[in-house]
Amino acid sequence: MQNELKQLGLTDNEIKVYITLLEIGENTVGPIINKLKIHRQVAYDALEGLEKKNFVDRIIKTKRYHYRVSDPKNVLDEIKRKENIANNLIPEINKKIKGQERGQEIKIYEGEKAFRELTLKNDGKMSPNSKTYVITGSTKKYLEIMEISKAFEKSKKIRKKKKITTKIIFLESQRDESKKINRDYSELKFLAEGYASPVAFQIWTESISLISYGSEIFVIEIKNKDFRDAYLNYFNLLWKIAKK
């Protein structure tokens, strides 16, 4: 019960007082203090917090305050009330966010699951007939990761439906592997081994993903127009050098 009460926003002292009230039933503050061996003010602060959160009712009997555990439904009603307030705020907040320039964003994603989710999320955000640019790293590792949960097939379907064009640069040694990665609306070229890079990258409409295929894959996603444009220029230089 303690873990659940904590998740509902109760402090440690509020949890102790609440559970004590459950055990001893409706009572004044005295028995709570005696049972928990806490300072009177700590008990009052906890009871006040519980009352505000609809966990406890305070009533007057014989000119003294008595406390009792509230109907648990009151807690649920309060949560629903706050949920309605949040739902009403969401449209207004989203309007303000969309009207603001978000500026630079840098995020790090670790692990295979995070990589798959990021790839599918970015596919979903792409506009119809848009373009992405890729310099591959470990093609074999990429396929191993993306074949789980059929993520590669899902990505292909999204890109085919949106007619997203992908330009991909492989190494010469990856010609056979490239056949497994080829999709509709893809253009492939190949570079000599001397151009091998330890980090792969993919350029999206608004961001670039730097991908390290190691024992544990991780991705650095950078949303910055200047940074993205610089990598796109670098890609275009390599694309001119690369062979079909």
C-alpha positions as YAML, in Angstrom:
chain: A
units: angstrom
residues:
- id: 1
  name: MET
  ca: [0.00, 0.00, 0.00]
- id: 2
  name: GLN
  ca: [2.81, 2.42, 0.82]
- id: 3
  name: ASN
  ca: [4.19, 2.38, -2.72]
- id: 4
  name: GLU
  ca: [0.75, 2.99, -4.21]
- id: 5
  name: LEU
  ca: [0.07, 5.89, -1.83]
- id: 6
  name: LYS
  ca: [3.42, 7.42, -2.73]
- id: 7
  name: GLN
  ca: [2.56, 7.21, -6.43]
- id: 8
  name: LEU
  ca: [-0.66, 9.08, -5.63]
- id: 9
  name: GLY
  ca: [1.43, 11.98, -4.34]
- id: 10
  name: LEU
  ca: [1.48, 11.43, -0.58]
- id: 11
  name: THR
  ca: [4.58, 12.31, 1.44]
- id: 12
  name: ASP
  ca: [6.22, 9.79, 3.79]
- id: 13
  name: ASN
  ca: [4.66, 11.42, 6.86]
- id: 14
  name: GLU
  ca: [1.23, 11.59, 5.19]
- id: 15
  name: ILE
  ca: [1.47, 7.87, 4.39]
- id: 16
  name: LYS
  ca: [2.35, 7.00, 8.00]
- id: 17
  name: VAL
  ca: [-0.51, 9.08, 9.39]
- id: 18
  name: TYR
  ca: [-2.99, 7.76, 6.81]
- id: 19
  name: ILE
  ca: [-2.17, 4.11, 7.53]
- id: 20
  name: THR
  ca: [-2.36, 4.79, 11.26]
- id: 21
  name: LEU
  ca: [-5.84, 6.31, 10.85]
- id: 22
  name: LEU
  ca: [-6.88, 3.24, 8.88]
- id: 23
  name: GLU
  ca: [-5.74, 1.05, 11.78]
- id: 24
  name: ILE
  ca: [-7.15, 3.01, 14.73]
- id: 25
  name: GLY
  ca: [-10.21, 4.51, 13.05]
- id: 26
  name: GLU
  ca: [-11.68, 7.97, 13.59]
- id: 27
  name: ASN
  ca: [-9.73, 9.78, 16.29]
- id: 28
  name: THR
  ca: [-8.15, 12.97, 17.57]
- id: 29
  name: VAL
  ca: [-4.53, 13.80, 16.84]
- id: 30
  name: GLY
  ca: [-3.31, 12.51, 20.24]
- id: 31
  name: PRO
  ca: [-3.47, 8.75, 19.54]
- id: 32
  name: ILE
  ca: [-1.79, 9.30, 16.17]
- id: 33
  name: ILE
  ca: [1.11, 11.11, 17.82]
- id: 34
  name: ASN
  ca: [1.45, 8.45, 20.52]
- id: 35
  name: LYS
  ca: [1.42, 5.58, 18.04]
- id: 36
  name: LEU
  ca: [3.90, 7.10, 15.59]
- id: 37
  name: LYS
  ca: [6.09, 8.89, 18.19]
- id: 38
  name: ILE
  ca: [6.20, 12.04, 16.08]
- id: 39
  name: HIS
  ca: [6.07, 15.76, 16.90]
- id: 40
  name: ARG
  ca: [2.59, 17.26, 17.16]
- id: 41
  name: GLN
  ca: [3.28, 19.77, 14.37]
- id: 42
  name: VAL
  ca: [4.45, 16.98, 12.03]
- id: 43
  name: ALA
  ca: [1.15, 15.17, 12.65]
- id: 44
  name: TYR
  ca: [-0.92, 18.30, 12.02]
- id: 45
  name: ASP
  ca: [1.00, 19.12, 8.82]
- id: 46
  name: ALA
  ca: [0.44, 15.56, 7.55]
- id: 47
  name: LEU
  ca: [-3.27, 15.66, 8.41]
- id: 48
  name: GLU
  ca: [-3.65, 19.03, 6.70]
- id: 49
  name: GLY
  ca: [-1.99, 17.64, 3.57]
- id: 50
  name: LEU
  ca: [-4.20, 14.55, 3.61]
- id: 51
  name: GLU
  ca: [-7.29, 16.70, 4.02]
- id: 52
  name: LYS
  ca: [-6.35, 18.88, 1.03]
- id: 53
  name: LYS
  ca: [-5.82, 15.76, -1.08]
- id: 54
  name: ASN
  ca: [-9.23, 14.33, -0.05]
- id: 55
  name: PHE
  ca: [-7.73, 11.37, 1.81]
- id: 56
  name: VAL
  ca: [-8.94, 12.49, 5.26]
- id: 57
  name: ASP
  ca: [-12.04, 14.27, 6.63]
- id: 58
  name: ARG
  ca: [-11.88, 16.61, 9.63]
- id: 59
  name: ILE
  ca: [-14.94, 16.95, 11.83]
- id: 60
  name: ILE
  ca: [-15.68, 18.63, 15.17]
- id: 61
  name: LYS
  ca: [-16.96, 16.59, 18.12]
- id: 62
  name: THR
  ca: [-17.24, 17.98, 21.64]
- id: 63
  name: LYS
  ca: [-15.31, 21.05, 20.53]
- id: 64
  name: ARG
  ca: [-12.34, 18.95, 19.37]
- id: 65
  name: TYR
  ca: [-11.12, 18.05, 15.90]
- id: 66
  name: HIS
  ca: [-11.50, 14.43, 14.93]
- id: 67
  name: TYR
  ca: [-10.01, 12.85, 11.81]
- id: 68
  name: ARG
  ca: [-11.21, 9.92, 9.75]
- id: 69
  name: VAL
  ca: [-10.27, 8.31, 6.45]
- id: 70
  name: SER
  ca: [-12.38, 9.66, 3.58]
- id: 71
  name: ASP
  ca: [-14.33, 7.58, 1.11]
- id: 72
  name: PRO
  ca: [-11.63, 6.39, -1.37]
- id: 73
  name: LYS
  ca: [-13.94, 7.44, -4.21]
- id: 74
  name: ASN
  ca: [-13.22, 11.05, -3.26]
- id: 75
  name: VAL
  ca: [-9.58, 10.52, -4.23]
- id: 76
  name: LEU
  ca: [-10.59, 9.14, -7.63]
- id: 77
  name: ASP
  ca: [-13.01, 12.03, -8.18]
- id: 78
  name: GLU
  ca: [-10.21, 14.51, -7.47]
- id: 79
  name: ILE
  ca: [-7.89, 12.78, -9.93]
- id: 80
  name: LYS
  ca: [-10.61, 12.89, -12.61]
- id: 81
  name: ARG
  ca: [-11.19, 16.58, -11.91]
- id: 82
  name: LYS
  ca: [-7.49, 17.33, -12.42]
- id: 83
  name: GLU
  ca: [-7.44, 15.16, -15.55]
- id: 84
  name: ASN
  ca: [-10.30, 17.23, -17.02]
- id: 85
  name: ILE
  ca: [-8.41, 20.44, -16.24]
- id: 86
  name: ALA
  ca: [-5.29, 19.04, -17.96]
- id: 87
  name: ASN
  ca: [-7.29, 17.93, -21.01]
- id: 88
  name: ASN
  ca: [-8.77, 21.42, -21.32]
- id: 89
  name: LEU
  ca: [-5.30, 22.97, -21.15]
- id: 90
  name: ILE
  ca: [-3.66, 20.72, -23.76]
- id: 91
  name: PRO
  ca: [-5.06, 22.47, -26.90]
- id: 92
  name: GLU
  ca: [-4.05, 25.89, -25.61]
- id: 93
  name: ILE
  ca: [-0.54, 24.73, -24.64]
- id: 94
  name: ASN
  ca: [-0.03, 22.99, -28.00]
- id: 95
  name: LYS
  ca: [-1.01, 26.19, -29.83]
- id: 96
  name: LYS
  ca: [1.63, 28.16, -27.93]
- id: 97
  name: ILE
  ca: [4.29, 25.48, -28.48]
- id: 98
  name: LYS
  ca: [3.64, 25.40, -32.24]
- id: 99
  name: GLY
  ca: [3.90, 29.16, -32.39]
- id: 100
  name: GLN
  ca: [7.33, 29.19, -30.75]
- id: 101
  name: GLU
  ca: [10.72, 28.52, -32.29]
- id: 102
  name: ARG
  ca: [12.00, 25.49, -30.39]
- id: 103
  name: GLY
  ca: [15.62, 26.15, -31.34]
- id: 104
  name: GLN
  ca: [18.35, 23.58, -30.92]
- id: 105
  name: GLU
  ca: [17.60, 20.16, -29.45]
- id: 106
  name: ILE
  ca: [20.04, 17.34, -28.73]
- id: 107
  name: LYS
  ca: [18.83, 13.93, -27.54]
- id: 108
  name: ILE
  ca: [20.60, 10.64, -26.90]
- id: 109
  name: TYR
  ca: [18.94, 7.26, -27.43]
- id: 110
  name: GLU
  ca: [20.55, 4.09, -26.08]
- id: 111
  name: GLY
  ca: [19.76, 0.50, -26.99]
- id: 112
  name: GLU
  ca: [18.19, -1.37, -29.87]
- id: 113
  name: LYS
  ca: [14.59, -0.73, -28.85]
- id: 114
  name: ALA
  ca: [15.18, 3.02, -28.62]
- id: 115
  name: PHE
  ca: [16.82, 2.94, -32.07]
- id: 116
  name: ARG
  ca: [13.83, 1.16, -33.65]
- id: 117
  name: GLU
  ca: [11.34, 3.49, -32.00]
- id: 118
  name: LEU
  ca: [13.29, 6.58, -33.10]
- id: 119
  name: THR
  ca: [13.50, 5.33, -36.69]
- id: 120
  name: LEU
  ca: [9.77, 4.64, -36.93]
- id: 121
  name: LYS
  ca: [8.93, 7.91, -35.19]
- id: 122
  name: ASN
  ca: [11.01, 9.91, -37.67]
- id: 123
  name: ASP
  ca: [9.52, 7.96, -40.60]
- id: 124
  name: GLY
  ca: [6.07, 8.89, -39.32]
- id: 125
  name: LYS
  ca: [6.97, 12.59, -39.06]
- id: 126
  name: MET
  ca: [8.25, 12.81, -42.64]
- id: 127
  name: SER
  ca: [6.04, 14.62, -45.15]
- id: 128
  name: PRO
  ca: [4.90, 12.89, -48.37]
- id: 129
  name: ASN
  ca: [7.49, 13.05, -51.19]
- id: 130
  name: SER
  ca: [10.22, 14.20, -48.80]
- id: 131
  name: LYS
  ca: [13.84, 12.96, -48.80]
- id: 132
  name: THR
  ca: [16.27, 11.37, -46.37]
- id: 133
  name: TYR
  ca: [20.00, 10.82, -46.76]
- id: 134
  name: VAL
  ca: [22.00, 7.98, -45.23]
- id: 135
  name: ILE
  ca: [25.64, 7.00, -44.91]
- id: 136
  name: THR
  ca: [25.64, 3.45, -43.61]
- id: 137
  name: GLY
  ca: [27.64, 1.94, -40.81]
- id: 138
  name: SER
  ca: [27.17, -1.73, -40.04]
- id: 139
  name: THR
  ca: [24.51, -2.86, -42.51]
- id: 140
  name: LYS
  ca: [24.38, -6.31, -40.93]
- id: 141
  name: LYS
  ca: [23.84, -4.86, -37.44]
- id: 142
  name: TYR
  ca: [21.16, -2.50, -38.75]
- id: 143
  name: LEU
  ca: [19.19, -5.38, -40.27]
- id: 144
  name: GLU
  ca: [19.51, -7.50, -37.11]
- id: 145
  name: ILE
  ca: [18.09, -4.67, -35.02]
- id: 146
  name: MET
  ca: [15.33, -3.65, -37.42]
- id: 147
  name: GLU
  ca: [14.11, -7.18, -38.14]
- id: 148
  name: ILE
  ca: [12.93, -7.49, -34.51]
- id: 149
  name: SER
  ca: [9.21, -6.67, -34.21]
- id: 150
  name: LYS
  ca: [9.21, -6.39, -38.02]
- id: 151
  name: ALA
  ca: [10.43, -2.81, -37.66]
- id: 152
  name: PHE
  ca: [12.16, -2.84, -41.06]
- id: 153
  name: GLU
  ca: [8.96, -3.91, -42.84]
- id: 154
  name: LYS
  ca: [6.99, -1.24, -40.96]
- id: 155
  name: SER
  ca: [9.53, 1.38, -42.01]
- id: 156
  name: LYS
  ca: [9.34, 0.25, -45.64]
- id: 157
  name: LYS
  ca: [5.54, 0.50, -45.64]
- id: 158
  name: ILE
  ca: [5.58, 4.01, -44.17]
- id: 159
  name: ARG
  ca: [8.12, 5.23, -46.70]
- id: 160
  name: LYS
  ca: [6.40, 3.54, -49.63]
- id: 161
  name: LYS
  ca: [3.03, 5.04, -48.68]
- id: 162
  name: LYS
  ca: [4.53, 8.53, -48.36]
- id: 163
  name: LYS
  ca: [6.81, 8.07, -51.39]
- id: 164
  name: ILE
  ca: [9.81, 9.10, -49.31]
- id: 165
  name: THR
  ca: [13.02, 9.09, -51.37]
- id: 166
  name: THR
  ca: [16.13, 7.81, -49.63]
- id: 167
  name: LYS
  ca: [19.64, 8.31, -50.93]
- id: 168
  name: ILE
  ca: [22.01, 5.78, -49.35]
- id: 169
  name: ILE
  ca: [25.79, 5.59, -49.55]
- id: 170
  name: PHE
  ca: [27.31, 2.17, -48.85]
- id: 171
  name: LEU
  ca: [30.89, 0.90, -48.97]
- id: 172
  name: GLU
  ca: [31.94, -1.27, -51.91]
- id: 173
  name: SER
  ca: [32.16, -4.26, -49.58]
- id: 174
  name: GLN
  ca: [28.45, -3.83, -48.76]
- id: 175
  name: ARG
  ca: [27.10, -4.32, -52.29]
- id: 176
  name: ASP
  ca: [25.58, -7.72, -51.48]
- id: 177
  name: GLU
  ca: [24.16, -6.54, -48.15]
- id: 178
  name: SER
  ca: [22.70, -3.43, -49.78]
- id: 179
  name: LYS
  ca: [20.25, -5.63, -51.71]
- id: 180
  name: LYS
  ca: [18.59, -6.57, -48.42]
- id: 181
  name: ILE
  ca: [18.23, -2.94, -47.36]
- id: 182
  name: ASN
  ca: [17.03, -1.53, -50.68]
- id: 183
  name: ARG
  ca: [13.49, -0.12, -50.61]
- id: 184
  name: ASP
  ca: [11.09, 1.52, -52.99]
- id: 185
  name: TYR
  ca: [12.15, 5.07, -53.86]
- id: 186
  name: SER
  ca: [15.77, 4.38, -52.83]
- id: 187
  name: GLU
  ca: [18.89, 5.48, -54.69]
- id: 188
  name: LEU
  ca: [22.12, 3.64, -53.89]
- id: 189
  name: LYS
  ca: [25.76, 4.52, -54.44]
- id: 190
  name: PHE
  ca: [29.02, 3.01, -53.22]
- id: 191
  name: LEU
  ca: [32.30, 4.38, -51.88]
- id: 192
  name: ALA
  ca: [35.78, 2.86, -51.66]
- id: 193
  name: GLU
  ca: [36.79, 1.38, -48.30]
- id: 194
  name: GLY
  ca: [39.02, 4.36, -47.56]
- id: 195
  name: TYR
  ca: [35.93, 6.44, -46.88]
- id: 196
  name: ALA
  ca: [34.75, 4.12, -44.08]
- id: 197
  name: SER
  ca: [33.44, 5.94, -41.00]
- id: 198
  name: PRO
  ca: [32.95, 4.55, -37.47]
- id: 199
  name: VAL
  ca: [29.70, 6.50, -37.23]
- id: 200
  name: ALA
  ca: [26.73, 6.23, -39.58]
- id: 201
  name: PHE
  ca: [24.31, 9.09, -40.04]
- id: 202
  name: GLN
  ca: [20.87, 9.76, -41.39]
- id: 203
  name: ILE
  ca: [19.60, 13.20, -42.35]
- id: 204
  name: TRP
  ca: [15.89, 13.84, -41.82]
- id: 205
  name: THR
  ca: [13.82, 16.92, -42.70]
- id: 206
  name: GLU
  ca: [14.59, 18.78, -39.47]
- id: 207
  name: SER
  ca: [17.30, 16.76, -37.76]
- id: 208
  name: ILE
  ca: [20.26, 14.44, -38.15]
- id: 209
  name: SER
  ca: [20.86, 11.11, -36.38]
- id: 210
  name: LEU
  ca: [24.47, 10.11, -35.64]
- id: 211
  name: ILE
  ca: [24.53, 6.35, -35.06]
- id: 212
  name: SER
  ca: [27.22, 4.28, -33.36]
- id: 213
  name: TYR
  ca: [26.94, 0.52, -33.92]
- id: 214
  name: GLY
  ca: [28.91, -1.01, -31.07]
- id: 215
  name: SER
  ca: [28.24, -3.67, -28.48]
- id: 216
  name: GLU
  ca: [25.43, -1.34, -27.39]
- id: 217
  name: ILE
  ca: [24.00, 0.90, -30.10]
- id: 218
  name: PHE
  ca: [23.36, 4.55, -29.35]
- id: 219
  name: VAL
  ca: [22.10, 7.50, -31.38]
- id: 220
  name: ILE
  ca: [22.68, 11.22, -30.98]
- id: 221
  name: GLU
  ca: [19.82, 13.13, -32.57]
- id: 222
  name: ILE
  ca: [20.51, 16.80, -33.29]
- id: 223
  name: LYS
  ca: [17.84, 19.25, -34.32]
- id: 224
  name: ASN
  ca: [19.71, 22.27, -35.64]
- id: 225
  name: LYS
  ca: [19.32, 23.71, -39.14]
- id: 226
  name: ASP
  ca: [22.97, 24.79, -39.56]
- id: 227
  name: PHE
  ca: [24.24, 21.42, -38.34]
- id: 228
  name: ARG
  ca: [21.84, 19.53, -40.59]
- id: 229
  name: ASP
  ca: [22.74, 21.64, -43.64]
- id: 230
  name: ALA
  ca: [26.46, 21.11, -43.01]
- id: 231
  name: TYR
  ca: [26.02, 17.33, -42.99]
- id: 232
  name: LEU
  ca: [23.83, 17.51, -46.09]
- id: 233
  name: ASN
  ca: [26.61, 19.39, -47.91]
- id: 234
  name: TYR
  ca: [29.08, 16.71, -46.78]
- id: 235
  name: PHE
  ca: [26.71, 13.99, -48.00]
- id: 236
  name: ASN
  ca: [26.32, 15.66, -51.40]
- id: 237
  name: LEU
  ca: [30.11, 15.83, -51.83]
- id: 238
  name: LEU
  ca: [30.41, 12.09, -51.13]
- id: 239
  name: TRP
  ca: [27.44, 11.37, -53.39]
- id: 240
  name: LYS
  ca: [29.29, 12.97, -56.32]
- id: 241
  name: ILE
  ca: [32.35, 10.80, -55.64]
- id: 242
  name: ALA
  ca: [30.41, 7.57, -55.04]
- id: 243
  name: LYS
  ca: [29.70, 5.09, -57.86]
- id: 244
  name: LYS
  ca: [26.53, 3.26, -58.82]
...
